[in-house]
Amino acid sequence: MIRLQIVERAGANLFRTLIHAMRSGDLRTFVIAKRGKRVTHRNPGYSGWISWSDSRGVISCEILSPRTPGNEWRLLSALIGRLADKFAESVHTISIQFPDAQAPKRRLRRPRSR
């Protein structure tokens, strides 16, 4: 899972603009699902989805790809590329947080029997 925060410029209303663009067909790369709470890529080769929400000009996203773990970068790349191409004037900052590497499980050693 990759977390992403998009801070929009003052008065840009980027979240509503993106939803409207996806529903009207102006932004054909992505599709809205789950009443606007989930975004998927139109190409079925991009497995996974983006869960997002908006709060006071900050769009918080979680990119998930449970069928093919490790391929979240494809959705991330497509989203950032599309934002930079079509909506750059509305974006102030993009912040990406990668998950912490999980520590390997420690094996418990059994005491030797003597």
C-alpha positions as CSV (number, residue, x, y, z in Angstrom):
1,M,0.0,0.0,0.0
2,I,1.2,3.5,-0.9
3,R,-0.2,6.6,0.7
4,L,-0.5,9.8,-1.2
5,Q,-1.6,13.3,-0.2
6,I,-2.4,15.9,-2.8
7,V,-2.8,19.5,-1.6
8,E,-4.7,21.7,-4.0
9,R,-4.2,25.4,-4.6
10,A,-6.6,27.8,-2.9
11,G,-10.0,27.7,-4.6
12,A,-9.1,25.0,-7.1
13,N,-11.7,22.5,-5.9
14,L,-9.6,19.7,-7.4
15,F,-11.4,16.7,-5.9
16,R,-14.8,17.8,-7.5
17,T,-13.0,18.6,-10.7
18,L,-11.4,15.1,-10.9
19,I,-14.7,13.4,-10.1
20,H,-16.6,15.4,-12.7
21,A,-13.8,14.8,-15.3
22,M,-14.0,11.0,-14.8
23,R,-17.8,10.9,-14.9
24,S,-18.1,13.1,-18.0
25,G,-15.4,11.3,-19.9
26,D,-12.8,14.1,-20.0
27,L,-10.5,12.0,-18.0
28,R,-10.8,8.5,-19.6
29,T,-7.8,6.9,-17.9
30,F,-9.6,6.3,-14.6
31,V,-13.1,5.2,-13.6
32,I,-15.0,6.2,-10.4
33,A,-16.6,3.4,-8.4
34,K,-18.2,2.9,-4.9
35,R,-20.0,6.2,-5.0
36,G,-16.9,8.2,-5.7
37,K,-14.8,6.6,-2.9
38,R,-12.7,4.3,-5.2
39,V,-10.9,5.0,-8.4
40,T,-9.7,2.2,-10.8
41,H,-7.7,2.3,-14.0
42,R,-9.5,1.6,-17.2
43,N,-6.9,-0.9,-18.4
44,P,-7.4,-4.3,-16.7
45,G,-3.7,-4.8,-16.6
46,Y,-3.5,-2.2,-13.9
47,S,-4.8,-4.3,-11.0
48,G,-5.9,-2.6,-7.8
49,W,-7.6,0.6,-6.9
50,I,-7.2,4.0,-5.2
51,S,-9.3,4.7,-2.1
52,W,-9.5,8.5,-1.6
53,S,-11.2,11.2,0.4
54,D,-11.2,15.0,0.5
55,S,-10.9,17.2,3.6
56,R,-10.4,21.0,3.3
57,G,-8.3,21.0,0.1
58,V,-6.3,17.9,0.9
59,I,-7.0,14.7,-1.0
60,S,-5.8,11.6,0.9
61,C,-5.3,8.5,-1.2
62,E,-4.3,4.9,-0.5
63,I,-3.2,2.8,-3.5
64,L,-3.9,-0.9,-3.1
65,S,-3.1,-3.9,-5.3
66,P,-3.9,-7.1,-3.4
67,R,-3.9,-9.5,-6.4
68,T,-0.4,-8.4,-7.5
69,P,1.4,-7.0,-4.5
70,G,4.2,-4.7,-5.4
71,N,2.5,-3.3,-8.5
72,E,1.0,-0.2,-6.8
73,W,3.7,1.9,-8.5
74,R,1.8,1.5,-11.8
75,L,-1.3,3.2,-10.5
76,L,0.8,5.8,-8.7
77,S,2.7,6.5,-11.9
78,A,-0.5,6.8,-13.9
79,L,-2.2,9.1,-11.3
80,I,0.8,11.5,-10.9
81,G,1.3,11.6,-14.7
82,R,-2.3,12.5,-15.3
83,L,-2.3,15.1,-12.6
84,A,0.9,16.7,-14.0
85,D,-0.5,16.6,-17.5
86,K,-4.0,17.9,-17.1
87,F,-4.4,19.4,-13.6
88,A,-0.9,20.9,-12.8
89,E,-2.3,24.4,-12.3
90,S,-4.7,23.0,-9.5
91,V,-2.0,21.1,-7.6
92,H,0.1,22.7,-4.9
93,T,1.9,19.7,-3.4
94,I,2.0,16.0,-3.7
95,S,3.4,13.9,-0.8
96,I,4.1,10.2,-1.1
97,Q,4.5,7.8,1.8
98,F,5.8,4.3,1.3
99,P,5.1,1.5,3.7
100,D,7.7,0.5,6.3
101,A,9.5,-2.7,5.4
102,Q,8.2,-5.5,7.6
103,A,10.8,-7.1,9.9
104,P,11.3,-10.8,9.2
105,K,9.6,-13.0,11.7
106,R,12.0,-14.4,14.3
107,R,11.9,-18.1,14.8
108,L,11.7,-19.3,18.3
109,R,14.3,-21.7,19.2
110,R,13.4,-24.7,21.2
111,P,15.7,-25.6,24.1
112,R,17.8,-28.6,23.4
113,S,16.8,-31.6,25.3
114,R,19.6,-33.4,27.0
